[in-house]
Amino acid sequence: MKIERYQAQNYSSGRDGREVDRIVIHHWGTKNAHINAIIGWFCKWNSRSTSAHYVVGNGRVAQIVSESDTAWHAGDWNWNCRSIGIECKTEKSNEDLHLVAKLVADIWKRHGKLPIYEHRDIVSTACCGKWRKSEVKKLAEQYYSGKKKATSNKPTIYASGKKYRLKRDTSLWDVAGGTWDSVKSVKKFKKGDVLEIADFFISKFGAKYGRTPYSQGKNLLTGFNVVDLELIEDVKPKPTKKSVNVIAHEVIQGKWGNGSTRKEKLTNAGYNYSEVQDRVNELLS
């Protein structure tokens, strides 16, 4: 797998005579952070004595400490010396989960099938948030055995065929690249624009998009983010109002009742009672 290489500021050379026999999962802890900011923090701006071997997110894997060296991540020296630490994106999208699982499978090929731990298994901490070692292990087993291939960009499609209104200024997005970093604006649209959405699809990185009939017909992975769409409820067309002359004849036929009942019915139906009654009088004169 493709792994970028950087160098963290804080780590210890070697493993202090110990063997690597476990993997520890962490999360960044900062919401909506980009992997570039996390790499920069570990490698340039980190004022705390922390590091990890890998940082994973935004469709990328970065190694910032060599597996032969000790990263400072577990809060326990023995665990640091014996483990490989992986820092994962806080939000844990489906893409993130698969990428971490592929990295674990890759590590297993070098070190054997090491057990996976969460940081909270070692010390009292909220880390690693949404991440669960059981989920990572299950997917990693599939990648390791070859039963699970690299995820494709083929989306899951949901039929729609309804009209939606944009809740804010936004874009028609091209998500064919399969990662957040590769998303491109195709065309700008304004708040209030009404669109026909032919279907919805789930992108490789887990976001849901609505596709226009044109994009559907061309089989393009372009669409509007579902968070920007508001369904326009189906409204039954109002029946065409009859002419005063027709209504006057119906009144004479007794279809609209008499007295105050007739006046109430005509008014509720949107007719001018005086106009109808005048026409009734003309017809009867």
Secondary structure, DSSP 8 states (H G I E B T S, - for coil): ---EE---SSEESS-TT----EEEEEE--STT--HHHHHHIIIII--SS---SEEEETTEEEE-S-TTSEES-SSSHHHHHHEEEEEE-TT--HHHHHHHHHHHHHHHHHH-S--EEEGGGTSS--TTTT--HHHHHHHHHHHHHTSS----S--EEEEEEEEEEESSSEEEEE-TTSSGGG-EEEEEE-TT-EEEEEEEEE-TTS-EEEE-HHHHHTT--EEEEGGGEEE------------HHHHHHHHHTTTT-SHHHHHHHHHHTT--HHHHHHHHHHHH-
